[in-house]
Amino acid sequence: MKPLHTLFNSLSQECSKLFKAPKFFLDNLLSSTQRNPFLILDRFHWKDNICGQQLFLLDVKRKELKELHIPRVTDSDMGFKVVGSCNGLLCVVHYSLDPNSAIFLWNPATSQTKRVLESENALLPHKVPPNCLIGFYFNYSDNDYQVVRLYSFGFDDSLSKINAVQVEKYSLSTGLWREIKCDQQITVNGCLFWTENTVTVDETLFWGAMEVSEKVSHEMIISFNSCNNVVSKIELPVSAKNCSEVYKKLAVYKGFVSVIICLESEHMEQWLELWGFYDKYEGVECWNKLQTIGMFSRLERPVGVWKNEILMATDKQIHGVSGTIALLPEDDDLEAEFSYNVFNYVESFIPLLGGNMNVETDPFESEWILVT
């Protein structure tokens, strides 16, 4: 009979092979998507110099809301940014004043976290947003979760230079970063900053971004096709001249990247425009206006798209045309400004394989709250 520790090691190795197998992953994902739909709501609110942030898990079918508490992977209490959600895993940035700001992966269902370790000889001075663009996705070709980072590369912070956009990828399976050589390299005027959310369509990632130079600041969308390693710049749609932009949010609508723009007239009236970027005229991708919604209260903000329906938010609720999606806990300061990011989420119990893992119990575990 084999010793107990030998049997345990053999079992662990077989389980590891099973979890890495494409069939196991697809079967687990299929069973996850057949469960109740979930959304992750990332709420940020501020007034004067005081700000706060809350993260919620919303069971859309049952209309139940639960507050999530991000595990702390550094000693800092400066806050966090949720980068993305993919197959039950969240990619999160934990901010710190020192160079120890961290990117980590988190499975809320199992409480596992895995810190994305940086290379010791990395030349990048700014490793977290807003000084770079970060995305998180599953690479089906490699059967691997990957983090991608784009940044404007220069040996100083001068805003007068034209800088190339560099790309690097982190592999969950190897635990390593590597620089990606792109056939078509793009440049930006000055420095590249992440200004809005990110979305993924068919393994192509999109960010709302801005190039900032001494003379001008210019908003755009940066895309990265992870299959052929192509970085592109996409100009935003042009709004009418007699109105001003208040907010904008990237989204996925009917399978292609879109942008929701909140506009305001001279008379302080607000409305939304939904634009889609797709191939409409013989192989040429361009912006096409799909919907106009309004007028509406100035207290509402575009959140995103869920089941091809635009979601709006106030400080009290998130709703669409079909009705209320969630009632939210009210803030103590009702005059605070606020914004939301929303992420699709499926519960998954696939373990975060590899070293450098922690399992943290949430000391403030919340109860589900009925929101109807």
C-alpha positions as CSV (number, residue, x, y, z in Angstrom):
1,M,0.0,0.0,0.0
2,K,1.3,3.5,-0.9
3,P,2.0,5.9,1.9
4,L,-0.8,8.5,2.6
5,H,1.3,11.5,1.5
6,T,2.2,9.7,-1.8
7,L,-1.4,9.1,-2.6
8,F,-2.3,12.7,-1.7
9,N,0.5,14.0,-4.0
10,S,-0.7,11.8,-6.9
11,L,-4.3,12.9,-6.4
12,S,-3.2,16.6,-6.4
13,Q,-1.3,16.1,-9.6
14,E,-4.3,14.4,-11.3
15,C,-6.7,17.2,-10.1
16,S,-4.3,19.8,-11.4
17,K,-4.3,18.2,-14.9
18,L,-8.1,17.9,-14.7
19,F,-8.5,21.6,-13.9
20,K,-6.2,22.6,-16.7
21,A,-8.0,20.5,-19.3
22,P,-10.1,22.5,-21.8
23,K,-13.0,20.1,-21.5
24,F,-13.1,20.5,-17.7
25,F,-13.0,24.3,-18.1
26,L,-15.8,24.4,-20.7
27,D,-18.0,22.0,-18.8
28,N,-17.6,24.0,-15.6
29,L,-18.3,27.3,-17.4
30,L,-21.4,25.8,-19.1
31,S,-22.8,24.8,-15.7
32,S,-21.9,28.2,-14.3
33,T,-23.7,30.1,-17.1
34,Q,-26.9,28.0,-16.5
35,R,-27.2,29.4,-13.0
36,N,-28.7,32.7,-12.0
37,P,-27.2,35.7,-13.8
38,F,-25.0,37.9,-11.6
39,L,-23.7,41.4,-12.0
40,I,-20.8,43.0,-10.2
41,L,-21.5,46.7,-9.4
42,D,-18.5,48.9,-8.6
43,R,-19.8,52.1,-7.1
44,F,-17.6,55.2,-6.5
45,H,-18.8,58.3,-4.8
46,W,-17.1,61.6,-3.9
47,K,-17.7,65.1,-2.5
48,D,-15.0,67.7,-2.1
49,N,-11.9,65.8,-1.0
50,I,-13.8,62.9,0.5
51,C,-14.5,59.7,-1.5
52,G,-15.6,56.2,-1.0
53,Q,-16.1,53.0,-2.9
54,Q,-18.4,49.9,-2.6
55,L,-18.6,46.6,-4.5
56,F,-21.9,44.7,-4.8
57,L,-22.9,41.3,-6.1
58,L,-26.3,41.4,-7.7
59,D,-28.4,38.3,-8.3
60,V,-30.5,39.7,-11.2
61,K,-33.1,36.9,-11.3
62,R,-33.8,37.0,-7.6
63,K,-33.1,40.7,-7.3
64,E,-30.9,40.2,-4.3
65,L,-27.9,42.4,-3.4
66,K,-24.9,41.5,-1.4
67,E,-21.9,43.8,-0.6
68,L,-18.5,42.3,-1.3
69,H,-15.3,43.3,0.5
70,I,-12.1,43.3,-1.5
71,P,-9.3,41.3,0.2
72,R,-6.3,43.5,1.1
73,V,-3.1,42.3,-0.5
74,T,-1.0,45.3,0.7
75,D,-0.9,47.3,3.9
76,S,-2.4,50.3,2.2
77,D,-6.0,51.5,2.5
78,M,-6.0,53.8,-0.5
79,G,-8.7,51.9,-2.4
80,F,-9.0,49.6,-5.4
81,K,-10.0,49.4,-9.1
82,V,-11.8,46.4,-10.6
83,V,-10.2,45.8,-14.0
84,G,-12.5,43.1,-15.3
85,S,-14.4,39.9,-14.7
86,C,-13.8,36.6,-16.5
87,N,-15.4,33.2,-15.8
88,G,-15.8,33.8,-12.1
89,L,-12.4,35.5,-11.5
90,L,-12.0,39.3,-10.9
91,C,-8.8,41.2,-11.7
92,V,-8.3,44.0,-9.2
93,V,-5.7,46.7,-8.6
94,H,-5.0,47.5,-5.0
95,Y,-3.5,51.0,-4.7
96,S,-0.6,52.1,-2.5
97,L,1.5,55.3,-2.3
98,D,4.7,53.3,-2.4
99,P,5.8,51.1,-5.3
100,N,3.9,48.2,-3.8
101,S,0.6,48.9,-5.6
102,A,-0.5,45.4,-6.6
103,I,-2.5,43.7,-9.3
104,F,-4.2,40.5,-8.1
105,L,-6.8,37.9,-9.2
106,W,-9.7,37.1,-6.8
107,N,-12.3,34.4,-6.9
108,P,-15.2,35.6,-4.6
109,A,-16.8,32.2,-4.6
110,T,-13.7,30.5,-3.0
111,S,-12.1,33.6,-1.4
112,Q,-8.8,32.7,-3.2
113,T,-6.5,35.5,-4.2
114,K,-3.3,35.4,-6.3
115,R,-1.0,38.3,-6.6
116,V,0.4,39.2,-10.0
117,L,4.1,39.5,-9.2
118,E,6.1,42.1,-11.1
119,S,9.4,41.3,-12.9
120,E,12.4,42.5,-10.8
121,N,14.1,44.1,-13.8
122,A,10.9,45.8,-15.2
123,L,11.6,49.3,-16.7
124,L,8.0,50.4,-16.3
125,P,7.8,53.1,-13.6
126,H,4.0,53.2,-13.5
127,K,2.6,49.7,-13.2
128,V,-1.0,50.5,-12.3
129,P,-3.8,52.8,-13.7
130,P,-4.3,55.5,-14.6
131,N,-0.7,55.6,-16.0
132,C,-1.3,52.4,-18.0
133,L,-4.1,50.3,-19.5
134,I,-4.8,46.9,-17.9
135,G,-7.1,44.2,-19.2
136,F,-8.0,40.6,-18.1
137,Y,-9.3,37.8,-20.3
138,F,-9.2,34.1,-21.0
139,N,-7.0,33.0,-24.0
140,Y,-8.8,30.0,-25.5
141,S,-5.9,29.2,-27.7
142,D,-3.5,28.9,-24.8
143,N,-6.1,27.7,-22.3
144,D,-4.9,30.3,-19.9
145,Y,-6.0,33.4,-18.0
146,Q,-3.9,36.4,-19.0
147,V,-3.5,40.0,-17.9
148,V,-2.4,42.5,-20.6
149,R,-0.8,45.9,-19.9
150,L,-0.3,48.8,-22.4
151,Y,1.6,51.9,-21.6
152,S,3.4,54.8,-23.4
153,F,7.1,54.1,-23.1
154,G,9.7,56.8,-22.4
155,F,12.7,57.2,-20.1
156,D,11.2,60.4,-18.6
157,D,7.7,61.8,-18.0
158,S,8.0,64.6,-20.6
159,L,4.6,65.5,-22.1
160,S,6.3,67.0,-25.2
161,K,7.5,63.7,-26.7
162,I,5.8,61.3,-29.0
163,N,5.9,58.0,-27.3
164,A,5.4,54.4,-28.6
165,V,2.7,52.2,-26.9
166,Q,4.3,49.1,-25.5
167,V,2.5,45.8,-24.6
168,E,3.2,43.1,-22.1
169,K,1.3,40.0,-21.0
170,Y,1.1,38.1,-17.7
171,S,0.3,34.4,-17.9
172,L,-1.5,32.8,-14.9
173,S,-0.2,29.3,-15.8
174,T,3.5,30.4,-15.8
175,G,3.3,33.3,-13.4
176,L,5.5,35.5,-15.6
177,W,5.3,38.7,-17.6
178,R,6.6,38.9,-21.2
179,E,6.9,41.8,-23.6
180,I,4.8,41.5,-26.7
181,K,6.2,42.6,-30.1
182,C,3.4,44.1,-32.2
183,D,3.7,44.2,-36.0
184,Q,1.8,47.6,-36.1
185,Q,3.1,49.9,-33.4
186,I,1.1,53.0,-32.6
187,T,2.3,56.3,-30.9
188,V,0.6,58.8,-28.7
189,N,1.3,62.5,-28.1
190,G,2.8,62.7,-24.6
191,C,1.5,60.2,-22.1
192,L,-1.3,57.6,-22.3
193,F,-3.9,57.5,-19.4
194,W,-6.8,55.2,-18.7
195,T,-9.9,57.4,-18.3
196,E,-12.9,55.0,-18.6
197,N,-13.8,51.3,-18.3
198,T,-12.7,48.4,-20.4
199,V,-14.7,45.8,-22.4
200,T,-13.7,42.6,-24.3
201,V,-15.2,41.4,-27.5
202,D,-13.9,38.1,-29.0
203,E,-10.5,38.3,-27.3
204,T,-10.1,42.0,-28.4
205,L,-9.9,44.4,-25.5
206,F,-11.0,48.0,-25.6
207,W,-10.2,50.9,-23.2
208,G,-11.5,54.5,-22.9
209,A,-8.2,56.4,-22.9
210,M,-6.6,59.8,-23.3
211,E,-3.3,61.0,-24.7
212,V,-2.0,64.0,-22.7
213,S,0.6,66.4,-24.0
214,E,1.7,69.9,-23.1
215,K,-0.6,71.4,-25.7
216,V,-3.7,69.2,-25.9
217,S,-5.6,66.3,-24.3
218,H,-7.3,63.9,-26.7
219,E,-9.8,61.2,-25.8
220,M,-9.9,58.0,-27.8
221,I,-10.4,54.2,-27.6
222,I,-7.4,51.9,-27.6
223,S,-7.9,48.3,-28.7
224,F,-5.7,45.3,-28.4
225,N,-6.4,42.1,-30.5
226,S,-4.9,39.4,-28.3
227,C,-5.0,36.8,-31.2
228,N,-2.7,38.7,-33.6
229,N,-1.2,41.2,-31.1
230,V,-2.4,44.3,-32.9
231,V,-2.9,47.6,-31.1
232,S,-5.2,50.2,-32.7
233,K,-6.5,53.7,-32.0
234,I,-10.2,54.4,-32.6
235,E,-11.6,57.9,-32.7
236,L,-14.8,58.5,-30.7
237,P,-18.0,59.4,-32.5
238,V,-18.6,63.1,-33.0
239,S,-21.5,64.7,-31.1
240,A,-23.7,67.5,-32.2
241,K,-22.2,71.0,-31.9
242,N,-25.0,72.5,-29.8
243,C,-24.5,70.2,-26.8
244,S,-21.7,69.1,-24.5
245,E,-20.6,65.7,-23.3
246,V,-21.2,64.9,-19.7
247,Y,-20.2,61.2,-19.3
248,K,-19.3,58.3,-21.6
249,K,-19.1,54.6,-21.0
250,L,-17.8,51.7,-23.1
251,A,-20.1,48.7,-23.4
252,V,-20.8,45.6,-25.5
253,Y,-24.1,45.7,-27.5
254,K,-25.2,42.8,-29.7
255,G,-21.7,41.4,-29.8
256,F,-19.7,44.5,-30.8
257,V,-18.1,47.3,-29.0
258,S,-20.2,50.4,-28.3
259,V,-20.1,53.6,-26.4
260,I,-22.9,55.3,-24.4
261,I,-22.5,59.1,-24.4
262,C,-24.5,61.3,-22.0
263,L,-25.1,64.7,-23.6
264,E,-26.4,68.0,-22.2
265,S,-28.1,70.9,-24.1
266,E,-27.7,74.6,-23.5
267,H,-31.0,74.4,-21.4
268,M,-29.4,71.7,-19.1
269,E,-31.5,68.9,-20.6
270,Q,-29.7,65.5,-20.8
271,W,-30.1,62.5,-23.0
272,L,-28.2,59.3,-24.1
273,E,-26.8,58.2,-27.4
274,L,-25.7,54.6,-28.0
275,W,-23.1,54.2,-30.8
276,G,-21.9,50.9,-32.2
277,F,-18.6,50.3,-33.9
278,Y,-18.9,47.6,-36.6
279,D,-18.6,46.7,-40.2
280,K,-21.5,48.2,-42.1
281,Y,-20.1,49.2,-45.4
282,E,-18.1,46.5,-47.2
283,G,-15.3,45.8,-44.7
284,V,-15.0,49.3,-43.2
285,E,-15.7,49.6,-39.5
286,C,-17.2,52.9,-38.4
287,W,-19.5,54.4,-35.8
288,N,-23.2,54.0,-36.2
289,K,-25.8,55.7,-34.0
290,L,-28.2,53.0,-32.7
291,Q,-30.4,54.6,-30.1
292,T,-31.2,57.9,-28.5
293,I,-32.8,57.9,-25.0
294,G,-34.1,60.9,-23.1
295,M,-34.8,63.4,-21.8
296,F,-34.0,62.3,-18.3
297,S,-33.0,63.6,-14.8
298,R,-29.5,65.1,-14.5
299,L,-29.0,62.8,-11.5
300,E,-28.8,59.7,-13.7
301,R,-25.7,58.2,-15.1
302,P,-25.1,55.5,-17.8
303,V,-23.8,52.3,-16.3
304,G,-23.5,49.9,-19.2
305,V,-25.4,47.4,-21.3
306,W,-27.0,44.2,-20.0
307,K,-29.0,41.8,-22.3
308,N,-28.8,44.5,-25.0
309,E,-30.5,47.0,-22.7
310,I,-28.9,50.3,-21.5
311,L,-28.7,50.5,-17.7
312,M,-29.0,53.8,-15.9
313,A,-28.1,54.6,-12.3
314,T,-29.0,57.1,-9.6
315,D,-27.7,57.1,-6.1
316,K,-30.6,54.9,-5.1
317,Q,-31.2,52.5,-8.0
318,I,-30.1,50.9,-11.2
319,H,-32.7,50.5,-13.9
320,G,-33.4,49.9,-17.6
321,V,-36.3,50.5,-19.9
322,S,-37.8,47.2,-18.6
323,G,-37.8,48.4,-15.0
324,T,-35.7,48.5,-11.8
325,I,-32.7,46.1,-11.7
326,A,-31.5,47.0,-8.1
327,L,-32.3,49.3,-5.3
328,L,-29.1,50.4,-3.6
329,P,-28.2,51.2,0.0
330,E,-28.4,55.0,0.3
331,D,-25.2,57.0,1.1
332,D,-25.2,59.2,4.2
333,D,-24.4,62.2,2.0
334,L,-27.1,62.4,-0.6
335,E,-25.3,65.3,-2.4
336,A,-22.3,63.3,-3.3
337,E,-21.3,62.7,-6.9
338,F,-21.2,59.1,-8.0
339,S,-20.3,56.7,-10.9
340,Y,-20.6,53.0,-11.6
341,N,-18.9,50.3,-13.5
342,V,-20.8,47.0,-14.1
343,F,-19.4,43.6,-14.9
344,N,-21.0,40.3,-15.9
345,Y,-20.2,37.6,-13.4
346,V,-20.7,33.8,-13.2
347,E,-19.9,31.9,-10.0
348,S,-17.1,29.4,-10.5
349,F,-15.2,27.1,-8.2
350,I,-12.3,26.4,-10.5
351,P,-9.2,26.9,-8.2
352,L,-6.5,29.5,-8.9
353,L,-3.6,27.1,-9.6
354,G,0.0,28.1,-9.0
355,G,2.0,29.5,-6.2
356,N,1.6,32.7,-4.2
357,M,-2.1,32.1,-3.3
358,N,-4.0,33.1,-0.2
359,V,-7.5,32.2,1.0
360,E,-9.0,35.0,3.0
361,T,-12.2,34.9,4.9
362,D,-14.3,38.1,4.7
363,P,-14.7,39.4,8.2
364,F,-17.6,41.5,7.2
365,E,-19.5,38.9,5.3
366,S,-22.8,40.4,4.2
367,E,-26.3,39.0,4.1
368,W,-28.3,39.0,0.9
369,I,-30.6,42.0,0.7
370,L,-33.9,41.8,-1.2
371,V,-34.0,44.8,-3.6
372,T,-37.7,44.7,-4.7
